Amino acid sequence: MIEFPLPIFGFSAFSGTGKTRLLTQVLQILGRQGLRIGAVKHAHHRFEVDHPQSDSYQLRMAGADQMLVASPNRMALVTELDEAEPEPRLAELLRVLDPSSLDLVLVEGFKRERFPKIELHRPSLGKRLLYPDDPDIIAIATDGPLTTQPCHIPLLNLNQPDSISDFLLARCFGRPGKPAPVVPEFGQG
């Protein structure tokens, strides 16, 4: 199990389930409550955080192995990794965060890592459930009835980000909120 000085929770699912959309909604809800949240996202391919017209991109393309960009409002660090080396593990990536300035860390992806996760599941996509093979899944957020009902973890409505946020608040900080429903009401929330 990954150790970190703050609560850390992941959103785990197959591609196309809506992890980023839900995480965006949950971040907005928790941010309105005054929480400072770190986010870590797993990407499966090469990606660019800056664009070809930016100075940082040009400096990185010119050979900078680490490119730090800073302004009065934000800072970003881009580090080029050797493709021959193994992909960084979540625990390594968490060391880049400053826990003293955060209350909670939410993670998108990293479904094979050992840390508490909420599985997102859309039965209409025809994908299998992850929870039977992952003991770190603490709840399932779904938008339809499941063929196999888990008896030991709560079901949440994938279309109700407020309820999912309440579940996280209760789990992380013991804050009162709406109890996690045993059987979600499906449909738009």
N, C-alpha and C positions, 0 to 999 in steps of 0.2 A: 504494500500500500504506500502510495506517495505521501511523504511527510512535508507539510508546509505550515507555517505559523498562523495561517488564516484558513477559514472554511474555503474549500475548493469543490465545485460541482461541475459536472460535465453534461452536455447534451449529446447523446450518442444515437446514431441512426445510419441507415443506408443513404447514399447520395440521392437527392431529389425529394427527401422527406420534408424539408423546410426548417432545417436547423438554424440557418442564419436568420431567417424571417422571425422565428420564435425568439431567438436570442436577442435580436434587435428590440423586440417588444418588451421582453423581460428587463433588459438594460434600461429602457426608458422608464418603466414602472418603478424599478428599484432606485434609479437615479432621482426620481421625483420625491422619494422618501428620504433623500439625503445620504444614501450609501455611496461610497467610493468603490468602484468595481474595476478590477482588472479583467481583461479578456485575453484568452489565448486561442488561436484558431489554427487547426491543422490544414495544410494545403497539400494536395496530391500532385502538384505539377509546378513547373517554374511559374513564378508570378512576379509582377513588378509593382512596387508601392509608389514609385515616382514615375514620371512620364519622360519620354525622350527629350523634351524641350527643357527640362529642369536642369539646373546646375548640378544637383546631387546625382542625377542619373548619368550625366556626362562624366563626372569625376569617378563614379563607380565603374563605368564602362572603360575609363582610361586606365583602370588597374587598382583602384582602392579596394582592399579586401574588407575594410570596415568603413562605412560611410555614415557619419553622424550628422544629422541636420537638426538645427535648433532655431527656434524663434521665441519671442516672448510668450507665445501661446501653446507651443507643442515641440516635442522632440521625437525623432525617429532614428533608430539605429538599423542599418542594413549591413549584414555580415554575409560575405560570400563563403559558401561551404564547399569543401572538396567533395565532388560527386562520388569519389571512391570510398569515402568514409560513411559509416552508418548514419542514418537519419537521427537527429537529436531526439532524445527521449523527453517526455513532458517534464520530468524532474529537473533536467538541465535547463530547459526553457524558463521554468519558474524562477530560477536563480537570477534571471535578468530583471524581474519585477522588484519593486521596492515595497515590501509589506507594510512599512510604517506609514505609507500614504494610502492604503487600501483597507477596505472592510471585508471584501469577499472577492474570490476569483471564479469566473465562469469560463468554461472551456468548451469549445466546439470541436468535436471529433476526438481523436486519440482513443477510439473505442477499445483498443487492445491493452491500454494502460490500466493500472490498478488504482482507482480513486472513485468516489461516489459519483454515479451518473443517473440521469433521467433518460430512459430510452424513449425516443419519439417513434411512433409506429402508425402508419397509414395502411390499414388492411387492403385498401383498393390498389396498392402498388404490388401486392402479391409477394412481398418479401417475408422471410421468416422472422420470428421474434428473436432478439438477442439475449433477453434475460435468462432463458434456461441455461445458457452457457457462460453467463457473466454474473458472478456473485456480487459484483459491485454496483449493479443496477438497483437503485433504491425506490424507483417508481416508473410507471409507464404512462406517457402522455399519448393518447390515441384519439382518432377522430371517428372511430367506429367500434363495433363489438369485436372482441377477440375470440378466436376459435379455442384458445387455451386460456383459461382464467387463472392468473397467479393468485394464490391464496395468501402469500406472505408479504406482498408489496402493494402499495396503493396504486389505483388507476386514476389518472387525471385527464381532463379534457384538453386535447391539443389546441382547440380553438378558444380556450379561455386563459390567456396569458396572465391575467390577474390572479387566477386560482393557482397557477403554477408558481407565480411570484410569492403568493402567500405560503405555499408549501415550502419554498426555499427559506423564507424568513423564519417560519416556525422551526424548521430543521436546523438552521444555522444559529439563530439567536434566541429561540424560544419565544419569539414575539407572537402575541395572539393574532389570530387571523381566522379566516374561514377554514374549517377542518377540511382536509383532503377528502374528496368524495370516494366512497368505496366503488361505486359504479357511476361513471360520468354520464351526463346528459349530452347526447351527441347532436351535432348540427352547428350552426354558426353561433358564436358566443359573443 
